[in-house]
Amino acid sequence: MGKKCGHIDQTREITPRTDGCEECLLTGDEWVHLRLCLSCGHVGCCDDSDNQHATAHFKSTSHPLIESLEPDEGWRWCYVDEILIPSEVDVADAPTQESWNVMPDLFQSPSSSTTDRTLVGRQPLPLVGDTSVNGRSRGMFKSICQRVRRCNKKNLEPTIELAVEIAREGREGRRIGTLFTFGDADAVLARSRPLILDPLAGHPEQSRKIRDPNLRGTIKELAQLDGAFVISDKGIVVSACRYLDAMASEIVLPYGMASRHLAGASISQVTDAVAIVVSESSMVRVFDDGKLVAEIIPELWLMDHYNVQLSAPYQEERIGDLAVLTSKR
């Protein structure tokens, strides 16, 4: 029998006392994720935030259980027993054995019910924040976000989504390649230089948010130019058309990956950034800590012509006509 939480029966339906971290709202600080105390309704920031007010609240009150307030999560954590308690939604959404496909001699990986590769037409790309049949919001690239070190789902997933849109749509009838770095923006800027005058320089921060539809259209146009887009943890595109100077010595890439992939892998190793690379073959690859951690195949018909570069074991998830392969290592 696995270890069980001895405090779960102390929980009750509770209303958050504030719309954000209580302490951060008072001091004007920012947070990454929010956690709800299931004893008193206190809302505090997570341990990825600078102030870690949720944990501080436990230390001062001994209230044992918190729940994630992220829109696509509902798990709970017991500080006393140090146990992660999955939400009922997570359990309901977990794939059954019958829905799994078998990877040859390697692993069984979950896939959605959409497995027919004979597609009449391109299906629309699911939007970040779409809701599942149970009414809960589900991130399209949740498996990738769980795999990388720097995971701010609110801004990382829209960045990956934009990369997939560029891979699928191209520009002016041709495929294009580009590169995004997410997180640790100051370190990335220190290890890169502008190829041309930065087309985003001088624009207000409010207009450079990765979730802004107008900016996303601009980035699709700028992606035709050489260089990388540098995006901060807060989802601000701080620079465009950057040449990445970082060159790590121990990067090993599969054959067929060109300089753009090497640059992405290297910058992810020498900084804490995640690199998202769009190749001209319409593939999207994610690098973290110098390693290839995920591949996204924008059109399932490409599966018949494409050799997976990820090292086994990996899991495959299909969303519409999109395939997301994520490393399990």
C-alpha positions as CSV (number, residue, x, y, z in Angstrom):
1,M,0.0,0.0,0.0
2,G,1.3,3.5,-0.8
3,K,1.6,6.2,1.8
4,K,-1.7,8.0,2.4
5,C,-2.4,11.5,3.6
6,G,-3.8,11.6,7.1
7,H,-5.3,15.1,6.8
8,I,-7.5,14.8,3.7
9,D,-10.6,14.3,5.8
10,Q,-10.0,17.8,7.3
11,T,-10.6,19.6,4.0
12,R,-13.9,21.3,3.1
13,E,-15.2,23.4,0.3
14,I,-13.6,26.8,0.8
15,T,-13.6,30.1,-0.9
16,P,-10.3,31.9,-1.7
17,R,-10.1,35.1,0.5
18,T,-8.4,37.1,-2.3
19,D,-8.0,37.0,-6.1
20,G,-4.2,36.8,-5.8
21,C,-1.4,36.1,-3.3
22,E,-2.5,38.0,-0.1
23,E,0.9,39.2,0.9
24,C,2.1,40.0,-2.7
25,L,-1.0,42.1,-3.2
26,L,-0.1,44.2,-0.2
27,T,3.6,44.7,-1.2
28,G,3.1,45.0,-4.9
29,D,5.2,41.9,-5.7
30,E,4.5,39.4,-8.4
31,W,3.9,35.6,-8.3
32,V,4.2,32.7,-10.6
33,H,1.4,30.3,-9.4
34,L,-1.2,30.5,-6.7
35,R,-2.0,28.0,-3.9
36,L,-5.1,27.9,-1.7
37,C,-5.0,26.9,1.9
38,L,-7.8,24.4,2.5
39,S,-8.1,25.2,6.2
40,C,-8.7,29.0,6.1
41,G,-8.9,30.1,2.4
42,H,-5.5,31.9,2.4
43,V,-4.1,32.4,-1.1
44,G,-0.3,32.4,-1.3
45,C,2.3,32.2,-4.0
46,C,4.1,29.0,-4.9
47,D,7.6,27.9,-4.3
48,D,8.6,29.0,-7.8
49,S,7.7,32.6,-6.8
50,D,10.3,34.8,-5.1
51,N,8.4,35.1,-1.8
52,Q,7.0,31.5,-1.4
53,H,4.1,32.8,0.7
54,A,2.1,29.5,0.6
55,T,4.8,27.6,2.3
56,A,5.4,30.5,4.7
57,H,1.7,30.3,5.6
58,F,2.0,26.6,6.5
59,K,5.1,27.2,8.6
60,S,3.3,29.9,10.6
61,T,-0.1,28.2,10.9
62,S,0.6,24.4,10.5
63,H,-2.4,24.2,8.1
64,P,-1.5,21.0,6.3
65,L,-3.2,21.1,2.9
66,I,-3.1,23.4,-0.1
67,E,-4.7,23.2,-3.5
68,S,-3.4,24.5,-6.8
69,L,-5.4,27.5,-8.1
70,E,-4.1,27.2,-11.6
71,P,-6.9,27.0,-14.2
72,D,-6.0,23.6,-15.5
73,E,-5.0,22.0,-12.2
74,G,-6.7,20.8,-9.1
75,W,-4.1,18.7,-7.3
76,R,-3.5,19.1,-3.6
77,W,-0.3,18.9,-1.5
78,C,0.0,17.9,2.1
79,Y,3.0,19.6,3.8
80,V,2.9,17.3,6.8
81,D,2.8,14.0,5.0
82,E,4.6,15.3,1.9
83,I,2.1,13.7,-0.4
84,L,0.8,14.9,-3.8
85,I,-2.9,14.2,-4.1
86,P,-4.2,14.2,-7.7
87,S,-7.5,15.9,-8.4
88,E,-10.6,13.9,-9.3
89,V,-10.4,15.5,-12.8
90,D,-6.8,14.3,-13.2
91,V,-7.9,10.8,-12.2
92,A,-10.9,10.9,-14.6
93,D,-8.7,12.1,-17.5
94,A,-6.0,9.5,-17.0
95,P,-5.8,7.1,-20.0
96,T,-7.1,3.6,-19.6
97,Q,-5.1,0.6,-20.7
98,E,-7.4,0.1,-23.7
99,S,-6.6,3.6,-25.0
100,W,-2.8,3.1,-25.1
101,N,-0.7,2.4,-28.1
102,V,2.4,0.2,-27.8
103,M,5.7,1.7,-28.7
104,P,7.8,-1.2,-30.2
105,D,9.5,-3.1,-27.3
106,L,9.7,0.1,-25.3
107,F,6.8,1.8,-23.7
108,Q,3.1,2.1,-23.7
109,S,2.1,5.7,-24.2
110,P,-1.3,7.5,-23.9
111,S,-3.0,8.9,-26.9
112,S,-6.3,10.6,-27.4
113,S,-9.2,9.0,-29.3
114,T,-8.2,10.7,-32.5
115,T,-5.9,8.1,-34.1
116,D,-7.0,8.0,-37.7
117,R,-4.2,9.4,-39.8
118,T,-6.4,9.6,-42.9
119,L,-7.7,13.2,-42.4
120,V,-10.1,14.9,-44.8
121,G,-8.8,18.3,-44.0
122,R,-6.7,20.2,-41.5
123,Q,-8.3,20.4,-38.1
124,P,-8.1,23.7,-36.2
125,L,-5.4,24.0,-33.7
126,P,-6.8,23.8,-30.1
127,L,-6.5,27.1,-28.3
128,V,-4.6,27.5,-25.1
129,G,-7.2,27.4,-22.3
130,D,-9.7,25.2,-24.2
131,T,-11.8,23.1,-21.9
132,S,-12.2,19.4,-22.0
133,V,-15.5,17.5,-21.9
134,N,-15.5,17.7,-18.1
135,G,-15.5,21.5,-18.3
136,R,-12.0,21.9,-16.8
137,S,-9.4,23.9,-18.7
138,R,-6.5,21.8,-20.1
139,G,-3.3,23.1,-21.5
140,M,-2.5,21.8,-25.0
141,F,1.1,21.2,-24.1
142,K,0.8,20.2,-20.5
143,S,3.1,17.2,-20.9
144,I,5.9,19.4,-22.2
145,C,5.5,21.9,-19.4
146,Q,5.8,19.2,-16.9
147,R,9.0,18.0,-18.5
148,V,11.0,21.3,-18.6
149,R,12.7,23.0,-15.6
150,R,11.2,26.5,-16.2
151,C,7.5,26.0,-16.5
152,N,5.2,29.1,-16.4
153,K,2.3,27.5,-18.2
154,K,0.5,30.8,-18.6
155,N,3.2,32.0,-21.0
156,L,5.2,29.0,-22.1
157,E,2.3,27.2,-23.7
158,P,1.3,30.2,-25.8
159,T,4.9,30.4,-27.0
160,I,4.9,26.8,-28.1
161,E,1.5,27.3,-29.7
162,L,2.8,30.2,-31.7
163,A,5.7,28.1,-32.9
164,V,3.3,25.3,-34.0
165,E,1.2,27.9,-35.9
166,I,4.3,29.1,-37.7
167,A,5.3,25.5,-38.6
168,R,1.9,24.8,-40.0
169,E,1.2,28.0,-41.8
170,G,4.6,29.1,-43.0
171,R,4.6,32.5,-44.6
172,E,3.7,33.5,-48.2
173,G,3.4,30.0,-49.4
174,R,6.8,28.7,-48.1
175,R,8.0,26.9,-44.9
176,I,10.1,28.9,-42.6
177,G,12.3,28.2,-39.6
178,T,12.8,30.2,-36.4
179,L,13.7,30.0,-32.8
180,F,12.2,31.1,-29.5
181,T,13.9,31.1,-26.1
182,F,11.7,31.2,-23.0
183,G,12.8,32.4,-19.6
184,D,16.1,33.6,-18.1
185,A,15.9,36.4,-20.6
186,D,18.8,38.5,-19.1
187,A,21.2,35.5,-19.4
188,V,20.1,34.9,-23.0
189,L,20.6,38.5,-23.9
190,A,24.1,38.4,-22.4
191,R,25.0,35.4,-24.6
192,S,23.5,36.8,-27.8
193,R,23.8,39.9,-30.1
194,P,21.5,41.6,-32.5
195,L,21.7,40.6,-36.1
196,I,19.9,43.8,-37.2
197,L,18.2,46.7,-35.5
198,D,15.7,45.2,-33.1
199,P,12.3,45.7,-34.7
200,L,10.6,45.4,-31.3
201,A,12.9,47.9,-29.5
202,G,11.2,51.0,-28.1
203,H,7.7,49.4,-28.1
204,P,5.9,49.5,-24.7
205,E,5.9,46.3,-22.7
206,Q,2.1,46.1,-22.8
207,S,2.2,45.6,-26.6
208,R,4.9,42.9,-26.4
209,K,3.0,40.3,-24.5
210,I,3.2,36.9,-26.1
211,R,-0.6,36.3,-25.7
212,D,-1.5,39.6,-27.6
213,P,-3.0,38.6,-30.9
214,N,-1.6,41.6,-32.7
215,L,1.9,40.8,-31.5
216,R,1.6,37.2,-32.6
217,G,0.8,38.3,-36.1
218,T,3.8,40.6,-36.0
219,I,6.1,37.7,-34.9
220,K,4.8,35.5,-37.7
221,E,6.0,38.2,-40.1
222,L,9.3,38.7,-38.3
223,A,10.0,35.0,-38.2
224,Q,11.0,35.2,-41.9
225,L,14.1,37.1,-40.7
226,D,17.1,35.4,-39.2
227,G,17.7,35.2,-35.5
228,A,15.9,34.2,-32.3
229,F,13.0,35.7,-30.3
230,V,13.9,36.2,-26.6
231,I,10.8,35.9,-24.3
232,S,10.9,36.4,-20.5
233,D,9.2,34.3,-17.8
234,K,6.5,37.0,-17.7
235,G,5.6,36.4,-21.4
236,I,7.2,39.6,-22.7
237,V,9.1,39.4,-26.0
238,V,12.1,41.4,-25.0
239,S,14.0,41.2,-28.2
240,A,13.9,39.8,-31.8
241,C,16.4,38.8,-34.5
242,R,19.1,37.8,-32.0
243,Y,22.2,35.8,-32.9
244,L,22.9,33.2,-30.1
245,D,26.6,33.2,-29.3
246,A,26.3,30.3,-26.8
247,M,28.0,27.1,-27.9
248,A,28.0,24.3,-25.4
249,S,30.7,21.6,-25.9
250,E,28.8,18.5,-24.9
251,I,25.7,18.9,-27.1
252,V,24.9,15.7,-29.1
253,L,22.2,16.1,-31.7
254,P,20.7,13.5,-34.0
255,Y,21.8,13.6,-37.6
256,G,19.8,16.1,-39.8
257,M,19.5,18.8,-37.2
258,A,21.1,22.0,-38.4
259,S,22.7,25.0,-36.8
260,R,19.4,26.4,-35.5
261,H,18.9,23.3,-33.4
262,L,22.5,23.4,-32.1
263,A,22.0,27.0,-31.1
264,G,18.8,26.2,-29.3
265,A,20.3,23.2,-27.5
266,S,23.3,25.2,-26.5
267,I,21.5,28.2,-25.1
268,S,19.2,25.9,-23.1
269,Q,22.3,24.3,-21.5
270,V,24.3,27.4,-20.6
271,T,21.2,29.3,-19.3
272,D,18.0,28.3,-17.6
273,A,16.0,29.1,-20.8
274,V,13.9,26.7,-22.7
275,A,14.5,26.7,-26.5
276,I,11.7,26.1,-29.0
277,V,12.9,25.5,-32.5
278,V,10.8,25.6,-35.7
279,S,12.5,23.8,-38.5
280,E,11.8,24.3,-42.2
281,S,10.6,20.7,-42.3
282,S,7.6,21.9,-40.3
283,M,8.7,20.2,-37.1
284,V,8.8,21.9,-33.7
285,R,11.4,20.8,-31.2
286,V,11.8,21.7,-27.5
287,F,15.2,21.8,-25.8
288,D,15.9,22.0,-22.1
289,D,19.3,21.8,-20.3
290,G,20.9,21.0,-23.6
291,K,18.7,18.0,-24.4
292,L,15.9,17.4,-26.8
293,V,12.8,16.9,-24.6
294,A,9.9,17.1,-27.0
295,E,8.9,17.0,-30.6
296,I,5.7,18.4,-32.1
297,I,4.4,17.1,-35.4
298,P,1.9,19.7,-36.7
299,E,0.2,17.4,-39.2
300,L,-0.4,13.7,-38.5
301,W,0.2,12.8,-42.2
302,L,3.8,13.7,-41.5
303,M,4.1,10.7,-39.2
304,D,4.3,8.4,-42.2
305,H,7.4,10.3,-43.5
306,Y,9.1,11.2,-40.2
307,N,11.6,9.3,-38.0
308,V,11.3,10.3,-34.3
309,Q,14.5,11.8,-33.0
310,L,13.7,11.5,-29.3
311,S,15.4,8.8,-27.4
312,A,13.1,6.2,-25.9
313,P,11.2,6.1,-23.7
314,Y,8.8,8.8,-24.7
315,Q,5.0,9.3,-24.7
316,E,2.8,10.3,-27.6
317,E,-0.3,12.4,-27.3
318,R,-2.5,13.4,-30.1
319,I,-4.7,16.5,-30.1
320,G,-6.7,16.9,-33.3
321,D,-4.2,16.4,-36.1
322,L,-1.3,17.4,-33.8
323,A,1.1,14.9,-32.3
324,V,3.2,15.8,-29.2
325,L,6.0,13.5,-28.3
326,T,7.6,14.1,-24.9
327,S,10.7,12.5,-23.4
328,K,10.1,10.4,-20.2
329,R,13.7,10.8,-19.1
